[in-house]
Amino acid sequence: MPSTGQSLAMLSMHTSPLALPGQGDAGGMNVYVRELVSALAQAGVNCTTYTRANRPGLPEVVQVEPGHQVVHIKAGRFDLPKESLPSIVPDFTEGVKAHMEANGIPDVLHGNYWLSGKVGHRLKHELNRPLVMTFHTFARVKAHGGDPEPLWRELAETEILGCTDAICVSCSEEERQFLDLYGKPPGRVEIVAPGVEHAFFTPGTRSGARQALCLDDRPVLLFVGRIQPLKGLDVAVQALAQLGRADALLVAVGGASGSDGSGEVERIANLIDELGVSEQVLFVPPQQHHILSTYYRAADVVLVPSRSESFGLVALEAGACGAPVVANAVGGLLTLVDHGDTGFLVPDRDPDLFARHTRWLLDHPDEARHMGERAALRARRYTWSLAAARLRRMYSDLSAGALVNCG
């Protein structure tokens, strides 16, 4: 598609859209940035994604596709842990600004996560460009789910919110929760739902998927995500134990994440031994994103026991592949899973209820298949091109109007 004349700087400081989801800090946000920017580029927006160089030897610029390049900015030592990244925000910001001044100032800045928000906030004032934010997670929302963040992060988010021209939330439930916890911000709040790549994530034969993955005909429960307390793999393991099916297999796709990732892996291993299900859990390392579709198609049930989810991309992708989902009743999962129709929602991450709904799906294969079919049909509503079209209109509106002034 010819260029629309719009140019965008997508800020993704702490994690690269080129990284493998499920490894380190890479997850749904990486998929979001990569797929959304790809859709924007295909719609004619000239996109540059700025991310931090986290290992030596990375090229400064990677041309991902026509209209989309990723720029690696050197800031801090390569192996700097996520918890230390706030200290190098000024260096990263300077690097981004220098690249922009040498290659053209973009029309719009779009930050992802609060760290990129701090970068975008300063660049907005220095370059006089509108700032759009997708926070992905909020400190107060995480605290509400049992994962408190430091006060300085909450204060930083509040400062960013006071100067952001548009805040993107993924669904009406995230919008409601945001407004309840933070109040109405000076800028606009827009619902921009993520999408799913239907060329990959589509229904298929379970037997074929299992053959490709060397899985037998045992009932398969699937968990996809980073191994960290937030994602709740422990709940999936407890549900497996309470299921009372010695023939069931829990497949966990993902790797350790965050400062407590290795500790969580050890804790999960101890829990598996304690519950006597060591022969029923299969750990699979992080996979290329499109390969996950084969795992979804192979599963009888996909478990999403996260403490909090702004959207819940795993639930959407699983549904798109025709797999019924049993999920914690929080955040975006409330809008993605229709209880009793496309899957089940569990209050308070109760392992017994996870097991009970999973057992019902295994005992009623015809009904479970129909649930998966309805989930796949529902998932057709979500496309990256639709999200990109909404953002293009918003970018144009913001570029033509007065900017929010935080004083």
ChimeraX attribute file (.defattr): number of C-alpha atoms within 10 A of each C-alpha:
attribute: neighborCount
match mode: 1-to-1
recipient: residues
	/A:1	10
	/A:2	10
	/A:3	13
	/A:4	12
	/A:5	9
	/A:6	18
	/A:7	22
	/A:8	22
	/A:9	23
	/A:10	24
	/A:11	28
	/A:12	25
	/A:13	27
	/A:14	22
	/A:15	23
	/A:16	27
	/A:17	22
	/A:18	15
	/A:19	16
	/A:20	18
	/A:21	24
	/A:22	24
	/A:23	19
	/A:24	20
	/A:25	23
	/A:26	23
	/A:27	25
	/A:28	19
	/A:29	22
	/A:30	21
	/A:31	22
	/A:32	19
	/A:33	21
	/A:34	19
	/A:35	21
	/A:36	22
	/A:37	27
	/A:38	22
	/A:39	20
	/A:40	25
	/A:41	26
	/A:42	20
	/A:43	18
	/A:44	19
	/A:45	23
	/A:46	22
	/A:47	23
	/A:48	25
	/A:49	25
	/A:50	28
	/A:51	24
	/A:52	22
	/A:53	24
	/A:54	20
	/A:55	11
	/A:56	10
	/A:57	7
	/A:58	13
	/A:59	11
	/A:60	11
	/A:61	14
	/A:62	15
	/A:63	11
	/A:64	13
	/A:65	11
	/A:66	13
	/A:67	21
	/A:68	23
	/A:69	19
	/A:70	24
	/A:71	22
	/A:72	22
	/A:73	23
	/A:74	20
	/A:75	22
	/A:76	17
	/A:77	12
	/A:78	12
	/A:79	10
	/A:80	13
	/A:81	13
	/A:82	13
	/A:83	9
	/A:84	10
	/A:85	16
	/A:86	15
	/A:87	11
	/A:88	14
	/A:89	19
	/A:90	14
	/A:91	15
	/A:92	25
	/A:93	22
	/A:94	16
	/A:95	17
	/A:96	25
	/A:97	19
	/A:98	13
	/A:99	14
	/A:100	15
	/A:101	11
	/A:102	8
	/A:103	9
	/A:104	11
	/A:105	18
	/A:106	19
	/A:107	20
	/A:108	23
	/A:109	25
	/A:110	23
	/A:111	27
	/A:112	25
	/A:113	20
	/A:114	27
	/A:115	21
	/A:116	26
	/A:117	29
	/A:118	20
	/A:119	24
	/A:120	31
	/A:121	25
	/A:122	18
	/A:123	19
	/A:124	20
	/A:125	15
	/A:126	10
	/A:127	16
	/A:128	13
	/A:129	21
	/A:130	28
	/A:131	30
	/A:132	31
	/A:133	26
	/A:134	21
	/A:135	21
	/A:136	18
	/A:137	18
	/A:138	20
	/A:139	23
	/A:140	20
	/A:141	21
	/A:142	17
	/A:143	14
	/A:144	13
	/A:145	17
	/A:146	13
	/A:147	14
	/A:148	13
	/A:149	14
	/A:150	9
	/A:151	11
	/A:152	10
	/A:153	16
	/A:154	16
	/A:155	12
	/A:156	15
	/A:157	21
	/A:158	15
	/A:159	15
	/A:160	23
	/A:161	24
	/A:162	17
	/A:163	25
	/A:164	27
	/A:165	24
	/A:166	24
	/A:167	22
	/A:168	21
	/A:169	25
	/A:170	22
	/A:171	21
	/A:172	17
	/A:173	19
	/A:174	25
	/A:175	19
	/A:176	13
	/A:177	15
	/A:178	19
	/A:179	13
	/A:180	10
	/A:181	13
	/A:182	14
	/A:183	10
	/A:184	13
	/A:185	17
	/A:186	16
	/A:187	18
	/A:188	14
	/A:189	19
	/A:190	19
	/A:191	17
	/A:192	20
	/A:193	20
	/A:194	24
	/A:195	24
	/A:196	24
	/A:197	16
	/A:198	18
	/A:199	7
	/A:200	16
	/A:201	25
	/A:202	23
	/A:203	21
	/A:204	15
	/A:205	12
	/A:206	19
	/A:207	15
	/A:208	14
	/A:209	18
	/A:210	19
	/A:211	13
	/A:212	12
	/A:213	12
	/A:214	8
	/A:215	16
	/A:216	12
	/A:217	13
	/A:218	13
	/A:219	18
	/A:220	24
	/A:221	25
	/A:222	25
	/A:223	27
	/A:224	27
	/A:225	25
	/A:226	28
	/A:227	28
	/A:228	23
	/A:229	22
	/A:230	17
	/A:231	19
	/A:232	23
	/A:233	24
	/A:234	21
	/A:235	22
	/A:236	27
	/A:237	26
	/A:238	19
	/A:239	25
	/A:240	27
	/A:241	20
	/A:242	17
	/A:243	19
	/A:244	11
	/A:245	12
	/A:246	13
	/A:247	11
	/A:248	20
	/A:249	23
	/A:250	24
	/A:251	21
	/A:252	23
	/A:253	20
	/A:254	23
	/A:255	24
	/A:256	22
	/A:257	22
	/A:258	19
	/A:259	14
	/A:260	12
	/A:261	18
	/A:262	15
	/A:263	16
	/A:264	20
	/A:265	19
	/A:266	12
	/A:267	13
	/A:268	20
	/A:269	15
	/A:270	13
	/A:271	16
	/A:272	20
	/A:273	11
	/A:274	10
	/A:275	13
	/A:276	11
	/A:277	18
	/A:278	15
	/A:279	13
	/A:280	18
	/A:281	19
	/A:282	13
	/A:283	12
	/A:284	12
	/A:285	14
	/A:286	23
	/A:287	17
	/A:288	12
	/A:289	14
	/A:290	12
	/A:291	12
	/A:292	20
	/A:293	21
	/A:294	24
	/A:295	25
	/A:296	32
	/A:297	26
	/A:298	30
	/A:299	28
	/A:300	23
	/A:301	28
	/A:302	29
	/A:303	29
	/A:304	29
	/A:305	28
	/A:306	24
	/A:307	21
	/A:308	24
	/A:309	24
	/A:310	23
	/A:311	25
	/A:312	23
	/A:313	21
	/A:314	22
	/A:315	27
	/A:316	26
	/A:317	24
	/A:318	31
	/A:319	32
	/A:320	30
	/A:321	30
	/A:322	33
	/A:323	34
	/A:324	33
	/A:325	35
	/A:326	27
	/A:327	25
	/A:328	25
	/A:329	23
	/A:330	24
	/A:331	25
	/A:332	23
	/A:333	28
	/A:334	22
	/A:335	17
	/A:336	23
	/A:337	25
	/A:338	17
	/A:339	16
	/A:340	13
	/A:341	16
	/A:342	26
	/A:343	26
	/A:344	23
	/A:345	25
	/A:346	20
	/A:347	13
	/A:348	13
	/A:349	21
	/A:350	16
	/A:351	22
	/A:352	17
	/A:353	19
	/A:354	27
	/A:355	23
	/A:356	14
	/A:357	22
	/A:358	26
	/A:359	18
	/A:360	12
	/A:361	22
	/A:362	17
	/A:363	11
	/A:364	11
	/A:365	12
	/A:366	11
	/A:367	14
	/A:368	25
	/A:369	17
	/A:370	16
	/A:371	24
	/A:372	26
	/A:373	21
	/A:374	20
	/A:375	28
	/A:376	25
	/A:377	17
	/A:378	17
	/A:379	24
	/A:380	16
	/A:381	11
	/A:382	17
	/A:383	18
	/A:384	22
	/A:385	21
	/A:386	18
	/A:387	19
	/A:388	25
	/A:389	15
	/A:390	15
	/A:391	19
	/A:392	18
	/A:393	10
	/A:394	15
	/A:395	22
	/A:396	13
	/A:397	12
	/A:398	20
	/A:399	15
	/A:400	10
	/A:401	10
	/A:402	11
	/A:403	19
	/A:404	17
	/A:405	12
	/A:406	13
	/A:407	5
